[in-house]
Structure formats: C-alpha cells, structure tokens
C-alpha cells in the first residue's frame, strides 16, 4: 500500500479523534460547572489544547490530499455521550475517562510516529508536539484520579476499548488497515 494513503488515513483519524475529544471535554465541562466547579479550569485548558490539535490536523490535510472523516457526527455524539456519562459518574470518573482516552491516543500516535520515520518529517514533528500535550493530559489525569482500584482499572480498559472501537468505526476499518501497514514496514 502507498505511504501517501496511510498518511491521509493518519490525518483523518487524528482530526476525528481530536474532534471527539473536544466533545468529551465540552460535555464534562458542562456537567462540572454545576457539580465539580474546581475542575472546570483544568478541563477548559485541556479542551483548548484539543481544539488547537484539531485545527492543526485539519490544516495539514490539504497538502497531503486528506479529507475529514465521513462520519464526524458519530464522533460528535460519541464524544458528547462519553463525556456526559463519565461526568455524571463523578469527578474521579472524569479523570479515569481522560486517562483511558489519552492512553489509547498515545498508543495510536506511537504507531504513527514509527510509520512516519523518514517519510513525512513535517507531519512527524507535528504529531510529536501534539503527543507531548496529550501525554501531559494523561499524567494530569493519573495524578488527579488517585489510586486505581479494580473498578477504575476496568473503566480504563472499557473506555479505551470504546475509543479504539470509535476509531475503527469512524474510519470504516481504515484504522486497522493503517496499523497493519504501519507494522509491516
């Protein structure tokens, strides 16, 4: 398979994922304003990063012939529901959700960075810089959630699996083919 196709898929899934994250944090902020006002500033800062990441991935698309995901409404609804439900389940669940999503994102970005080695240095640099902020979100969530018991560990696994499923569904399986191609290099 052509590297240019994989690069377009990388941009499509990353743009969609950032959009989903914007919706997750937006829903969590809406609930937190009433139930956990002390976390709104941090969630708003993280959401600001996600908005900028989404913009950067969108801006990188035209030069590489990439287009946004065909089912952005899926990301919108899925992100909103995940953010809303986790926020209703408690402040700790907000951070568990963040940990799970950011952990899944980190693994996808690691695969992408390995693939981009030598093929698109500009996109690799962009993803590396975004990954740094995503890791800071992950570490923030891990610090704020406290010690993880069995329920929390299970929630991280389930939310991570849902994130992976959303990625797969929204790309109509392109993400699986993309990972397969990246690992075959």
ZIHUBEL-V668149 format. One record per residue. N is the residue number from 1. RES is the residue in one small letter. SS is DSSP state (a for helix, b for strand, c for the rest). Layout:
n:N res:RES ss:SS
n:N res:RES ss:SS
This chain:
n:1 res:x ss:c
n:2 res:x ss:c
n:3 res:x ss:a
n:4 res:x ss:a
n:5 res:x ss:a
n:6 res:x ss:a
n:7 res:x ss:a
n:8 res:x ss:a
n:9 res:x ss:a
n:10 res:x ss:a
n:11 res:x ss:a
n:12 res:x ss:a
n:13 res:x ss:a
n:14 res:x ss:a
n:15 res:x ss:a
n:16 res:x ss:a
n:17 res:x ss:a
n:18 res:x ss:a
n:19 res:x ss:a
n:20 res:x ss:a
n:21 res:x ss:a
n:22 res:x ss:a
n:23 res:x ss:a
n:24 res:x ss:a
n:25 res:x ss:a
n:26 res:x ss:a
n:27 res:x ss:a
n:28 res:x ss:a
n:29 res:x ss:a
n:30 res:x ss:a
n:31 res:x ss:a
n:32 res:x ss:a
n:33 res:x ss:a
n:34 res:x ss:a
n:35 res:x ss:a
n:36 res:x ss:c
n:37 res:x ss:a
n:38 res:x ss:a
n:39 res:x ss:a
n:40 res:x ss:a
n:41 res:x ss:a
n:42 res:x ss:a
n:43 res:x ss:a
n:44 res:x ss:a
n:45 res:x ss:a
n:46 res:x ss:a
n:47 res:x ss:a
n:48 res:x ss:a
n:49 res:x ss:a
n:50 res:x ss:a
n:51 res:x ss:a
n:52 res:x ss:a
n:53 res:x ss:a
n:54 res:x ss:a
n:55 res:x ss:a
n:56 res:x ss:a
n:57 res:x ss:a
n:58 res:x ss:a
n:59 res:x ss:a
n:60 res:x ss:a
n:61 res:x ss:a
n:62 res:x ss:a
n:63 res:x ss:a
n:64 res:x ss:a
n:65 res:x ss:c
n:66 res:x ss:c
n:67 res:x ss:c
n:68 res:x ss:c
n:69 res:x ss:c
n:70 res:x ss:c
n:71 res:x ss:c
n:72 res:x ss:a
n:73 res:x ss:a
n:74 res:x ss:a
n:75 res:x ss:a
n:76 res:x ss:a
n:77 res:x ss:a
n:78 res:x ss:a
n:79 res:x ss:a
n:80 res:x ss:a
n:81 res:x ss:a
n:82 res:x ss:a
n:83 res:x ss:a
n:84 res:x ss:a
n:85 res:x ss:a
n:86 res:x ss:a
n:87 res:x ss:a
n:88 res:x ss:a
n:89 res:x ss:c
n:90 res:x ss:c
n:91 res:x ss:a
n:92 res:x ss:a
n:93 res:x ss:a
n:94 res:x ss:a
n:95 res:x ss:a
n:96 res:x ss:a
n:97 res:x ss:a
n:98 res:x ss:a
n:99 res:x ss:a
n:100 res:x ss:a
n:101 res:x ss:a
n:102 res:x ss:a
n:103 res:x ss:a
n:104 res:x ss:a
n:105 res:x ss:a
n:106 res:x ss:a
n:107 res:x ss:a
n:108 res:x ss:a
n:109 res:x ss:a
n:110 res:x ss:a
n:111 res:x ss:a
n:112 res:x ss:a
n:113 res:x ss:a
n:114 res:x ss:a
n:115 res:x ss:a
n:116 res:x ss:a
n:117 res:x ss:c
n:118 res:x ss:c
n:119 res:x ss:c
n:120 res:x ss:c
n:121 res:x ss:a
n:122 res:x ss:a
n:123 res:x ss:a
n:124 res:x ss:a
n:125 res:x ss:a
n:126 res:x ss:a
n:127 res:x ss:a
n:128 res:x ss:a
n:129 res:x ss:a
n:130 res:x ss:a
n:131 res:x ss:a
n:132 res:x ss:a
n:133 res:x ss:a
n:134 res:x ss:a
n:135 res:x ss:a
n:136 res:x ss:a
n:137 res:x ss:a
n:138 res:x ss:a
n:139 res:x ss:a
n:140 res:x ss:a
n:141 res:x ss:a
n:142 res:x ss:a
n:143 res:x ss:a
n:144 res:x ss:a
n:145 res:x ss:a
n:146 res:x ss:c
n:147 res:x ss:c
n:148 res:x ss:c
n:149 res:x ss:c
n:150 res:x ss:a
n:151 res:x ss:a
n:152 res:x ss:a
n:153 res:x ss:a
n:154 res:x ss:a
n:155 res:x ss:a
n:156 res:x ss:a
n:157 res:x ss:a
n:158 res:x ss:a
n:159 res:x ss:a
n:160 res:x ss:a
n:161 res:x ss:a
n:162 res:x ss:a
n:163 res:x ss:a
n:164 res:x ss:a
n:165 res:x ss:a
n:166 res:x ss:a
n:167 res:x ss:a
n:168 res:x ss:a
n:169 res:x ss:a
n:170 res:x ss:a
n:171 res:x ss:c
n:172 res:x ss:c
n:173 res:x ss:c
n:174 res:x ss:a
n:175 res:x ss:a
n:176 res:x ss:a
n:177 res:x ss:a
n:178 res:x ss:a
n:179 res:x ss:a
n:180 res:x ss:a
n:181 res:x ss:a
n:182 res:x ss:a
n:183 res:x ss:a
n:184 res:x ss:a
n:185 res:x ss:c
